[in-house]
Amino acid sequence: MRDEPTFLHLDLDAFFASVEQRDDPTLRGRPVIVGGTGGRGVVAAASYEAREFGVRSAMPTIQAERLCPNGVFLPPRFDAYQKASRAVMKIMSSVTSLVEPLSLDEAFLDVAGAMRRFSDPHAIAEFMRSSIQRDVGLTASVGGATTKMLAKIASDLAKPDGVLIVKPGDELRVLHPLPVNRLWGVGPATRERLDRFGVETIGDLSRIPEATLVGALGAASGKHLHALSWNRDERGVRPDQETKSVSHEETFSEDKTDRIELQRELVRMTERVGARLRGAGLAGRTIQVKVKYHDFRQVTRSATLDHLTDLAGEIGPVARDLLGGLEIAGGVRLLGVSVTGLSSQGEREEQLSFDSVADLGNREARRALELAVDAVREKFGDDSLGSGAVIDDGRVRADRKGSLYGPLAAGEQDRAQDVRRGPEGDPS
């Protein structure tokens, strides 16, 4: 625990829904629910207007429709959310290099080193919030405290669109009246065990001897929760969390048994994975396809390349072959593709120096094409450009726009410089 509240936690308010309301002014002030549709859909985010009807994230979409029949239900647009997230992370990184992202919409910051530029943590929080509002068009809530755990709790208490900095000496006054499930590690099973001791608040938990908690919850959990109840949290901000994989997967509203239809979905998913790899400056060697069947059985198949790649044109054929080796007759509920064995862009460029001239030229020409597609989609939106891929007799071929999967045809490198918004083709 520190002497000053220099741990900050920033959390964007109703992130996915707020991006939708920002991009479509007709949605502002209306209950917006983002998530999967159909019988298996789950709410990914709900605007504050929707939350007034009881809609919450992770709730089945069918339940949300019953609670909020006049809500606006939208499918996720992950590329738009990632673009907004990158802009917000850039603002945080302008304050301190010690930023630990937890997800697209939240991160911890260690601002001890930034105190030379700002008068106090509250000033830092307000600077970030005003910058995000001005430059990204979103609102954020920020909590600050002498520990990471309490900073996270403080940002929750500050929502929406607020700041709460817990001053040294006030930690237990803020912490102890809160419900015990505010603590990390108190899930339904732990809460049930704590109910036997009459524990309702964090203060109740703090008054139980550590040895008693260890006996009830086990050594690790008992000691951990006892320490947190007294605001003892020795964890620091870890800015260099290594990304282990980049993936995209979807649960279908109805089981799919058509292999050609599944291959079309795979085209779209591999393009998303390739774009995310390039956006993060990463490349990988191992490609994995995941299939979950109608009976919830799950299988994965993977293959490893002899080189690093961030290209859908290289990921796609491997993923397609992996899918081709799986049985689908019973119906596929979920399909996903991921790339692991990641390395930085610098390592990829070092590897390219050992490739043959022909391989290098072809791969870099294809990369120019995919980067051009990235630029168009970032400017005009995720659905502005289709892949141009169609399925013919179970194989992917290119139509007149050129597939990201097929061999790079003569002239395709030139067309990469003139990719325009295309109304034709299957939207990606």
Secondary structure by P-SEA (a helix, b strand, c coil): ccccccbbbbbcccaaaaaaaaacccccccccccccccccbbbccccaaaaaacccccccaaaaaaacccbbbbccaaaaaaaaaaaaaaaaaaacccccccccccccccccccccccccaaaaaaaaaaaaaacccbbbbbbbcccaaaaaaaaaaacccbbbbbcccccccccccccccccccccaaaaaaaaaaccccaaaaaaccaaaaaaaccaaaaaaaaaaaaccccccccccccccccbbbbbbcbbbccaaaaaaaaaaaaaaaaaaaaaacccccbbbbbbbccccbbbbbbcccccccccaaaaaaaaaaaaaacccccccccccccccccccaaaaaaaaaaccaaaaaaaaaaaaaaaaaaaaaaacccccccccccccccbbbbcccccccccccccccccccccccccccccc
